[in-house]
Amino acid sequence: VQTALFNNLAVKKEVFSQVGGIPENYFAADDLLFTYKVGKKGRIFWDKNNGVYHHFRNSLFAYLKQQLNYATDGVLISLENPKFITAPTHLGSLPWLQPLLGLLLFFGWLIDWRAEIGLLILTILINLPFLFFLARKMRDRGVIFLLPFYILLRNLAWGAGLIKGGFLAIGRFLRR
């Protein structure tokens, strides 16, 4: 892959210095930009079976806020590094498909309510492997039925983040 998350990341000190370290001007997607720069210097090995204990946000609101910030920073990073959009990631070759679906979900009701229903179904279908993965990891089996709802909210947060990032980019452009 050419970019990935920070989970269990090890980088040689000279590579860390060559890419300028971890960018400090981003709130949420700093890991993706850092590993994108590292990936341009060499290969990143991503083992999807490598287990990492991850502390998830303790509320749905905190999680959605994190996802909004992630998408916002993603827009800004992509505008500064256009090849970042198509870089192979740990999520596959189309990392922006989900946020774009979120953006469409945001405005789908303007087109037609049937389009909105279709987008909702498409979002759930695309996320089925992820939902099954989460279902296997969940300790509280009663929450499993809420997972599709959480995915839809996450994608809506990504859509809102794309809009927010677009406005921030326009603001930066106008201040130049």
SULBELMO-V372262 format. One record per residue. N is the residue number from 0. RES is the residue in one letter. PSI is psi in radians with two decimals (NA if undefined). Layout:
n=N res=RES psi=PSI
n=N res=RES psi=PSI
This chain:
n=0 res=V psi=2.88
n=1 res=Q psi=-0.25
n=2 res=T psi=2.61
n=3 res=A psi=3.10
n=4 res=L psi=2.97
n=5 res=F psi=-0.19
n=6 res=N psi=2.08
n=7 res=N psi=0.75
n=8 res=L psi=2.33
n=9 res=A psi=2.27
n=10 res=V psi=2.44
n=11 res=K psi=2.55
n=12 res=K psi=-0.70
n=13 res=E psi=-0.60
n=14 res=V psi=-0.73
n=15 res=F psi=-0.80
n=16 res=S psi=-0.73
n=17 res=Q psi=-0.63
n=18 res=V psi=0.04
n=19 res=G psi=0.28
n=20 res=G psi=-2.88
n=21 res=I psi=2.17
n=22 res=P psi=2.34
n=23 res=E psi=-0.06
n=24 res=N psi=0.24
n=25 res=Y psi=2.56
n=26 res=F psi=-0.67
n=27 res=A psi=-0.54
n=28 res=A psi=0.40
n=29 res=D psi=-0.59
n=30 res=D psi=-0.68
n=31 res=L psi=-0.69
n=32 res=L psi=-0.76
n=33 res=F psi=-0.87
n=34 res=T psi=-0.47
n=35 res=Y psi=-0.78
n=36 res=K psi=-0.69
n=37 res=V psi=-0.74
n=38 res=G psi=-0.47
n=39 res=K psi=-0.40
n=40 res=K psi=-0.45
n=41 res=G psi=-2.84
n=42 res=R psi=2.60
n=43 res=I psi=2.21
n=44 res=F psi=2.13
n=45 res=W psi=2.05
n=46 res=D psi=1.83
n=47 res=K psi=-0.29
n=48 res=N psi=-0.10
n=49 res=N psi=2.06
n=50 res=G psi=2.38
n=51 res=V psi=2.23
n=52 res=Y psi=2.14
n=53 res=H psi=2.29
n=54 res=H psi=1.88
n=55 res=F psi=2.80
n=56 res=R psi=2.56
n=57 res=N psi=0.03
n=58 res=S psi=2.72
n=59 res=L psi=-0.71
n=60 res=F psi=-0.78
n=61 res=A psi=-0.71
n=62 res=Y psi=-0.80
n=63 res=L psi=-0.62
n=64 res=K psi=-0.71
n=65 res=Q psi=-0.75
n=66 res=Q psi=-0.65
n=67 res=L psi=-0.82
n=68 res=N psi=-0.65
n=69 res=Y psi=-0.83
n=70 res=A psi=-0.67
n=71 res=T psi=-0.89
n=72 res=D psi=-0.61
n=73 res=G psi=-0.68
n=74 res=V psi=-0.85
n=75 res=L psi=-0.74
n=76 res=I psi=-0.73
n=77 res=S psi=-0.62
n=78 res=L psi=-0.58
n=79 res=E psi=-0.46
n=80 res=N psi=1.36
n=81 res=P psi=-0.55
n=82 res=K psi=-0.25
n=83 res=F psi=-0.58
n=84 res=I psi=-0.67
n=85 res=T psi=0.11
n=86 res=A psi=2.35
n=87 res=P psi=2.28
n=88 res=T psi=3.13
n=89 res=H psi=-0.28
n=90 res=L psi=-0.01
n=91 res=G psi=-2.85
n=92 res=S psi=-0.14
n=93 res=L psi=1.15
n=94 res=P psi=-0.35
n=95 res=W psi=0.05
n=96 res=L psi=-0.81
n=97 res=Q psi=-0.86
n=98 res=P psi=-0.61
n=99 res=L psi=-0.67
n=100 res=L psi=-0.68
n=101 res=G psi=-0.71
n=102 res=L psi=-0.74
n=103 res=L psi=-0.67
n=104 res=L psi=-0.62
n=105 res=F psi=-0.68
n=106 res=F psi=0.03
n=107 res=G psi=-0.62
n=108 res=W psi=-0.41
n=109 res=L psi=-0.55
n=110 res=I psi=-1.03
n=111 res=D psi=2.47
n=112 res=W psi=-0.52
n=113 res=R psi=-0.61
n=114 res=A psi=-0.71
n=115 res=E psi=-0.76
n=116 res=I psi=-0.74
n=117 res=G psi=-0.72
n=118 res=L psi=-0.66
n=119 res=L psi=-0.79
n=120 res=I psi=-0.76
n=121 res=L psi=-0.75
n=122 res=T psi=-0.78
n=123 res=I psi=-0.74
n=124 res=L psi=-0.75
n=125 res=I psi=-0.55
n=126 res=N psi=0.06
n=127 res=L psi=-0.82
n=128 res=P psi=-0.71
n=129 res=F psi=-0.70
n=130 res=L psi=-0.73
n=131 res=F psi=-0.68
n=132 res=F psi=-0.86
n=133 res=L psi=-0.69
n=134 res=A psi=-0.66
n=135 res=R psi=-0.56
n=136 res=K psi=-0.35
n=137 res=M psi=2.40
n=138 res=R psi=-0.61
n=139 res=D psi=1.71
n=140 res=R psi=-0.38
n=141 res=G psi=-0.42
n=142 res=V psi=-0.35
n=143 res=I psi=-0.66
n=144 res=F psi=-0.31
n=145 res=L psi=-0.24
n=146 res=L psi=-0.78
n=147 res=P psi=-0.66
n=148 res=F psi=-0.73
n=149 res=Y psi=-0.72
n=150 res=I psi=-0.76
n=151 res=L psi=-0.75
n=152 res=L psi=-0.70
n=153 res=R psi=-0.79
n=154 res=N psi=-0.61
n=155 res=L psi=-0.68
n=156 res=A psi=-0.69
n=157 res=W psi=-0.73
n=158 res=G psi=-0.76
n=159 res=A psi=-0.64
n=160 res=G psi=-0.67
n=161 res=L psi=-0.72
n=162 res=I psi=-0.83
n=163 res=K psi=-0.79
n=164 res=G psi=-0.68
n=165 res=G psi=-0.77
n=166 res=F psi=-0.70
n=167 res=L psi=-0.71
n=168 res=A psi=-0.73
n=169 res=I psi=-0.74
n=170 res=G psi=-0.75
n=171 res=R psi=-0.72
n=172 res=F psi=-0.74
n=173 res=L psi=-0.45
n=174 res=R psi=-0.23
n=175 res=R psi=NA
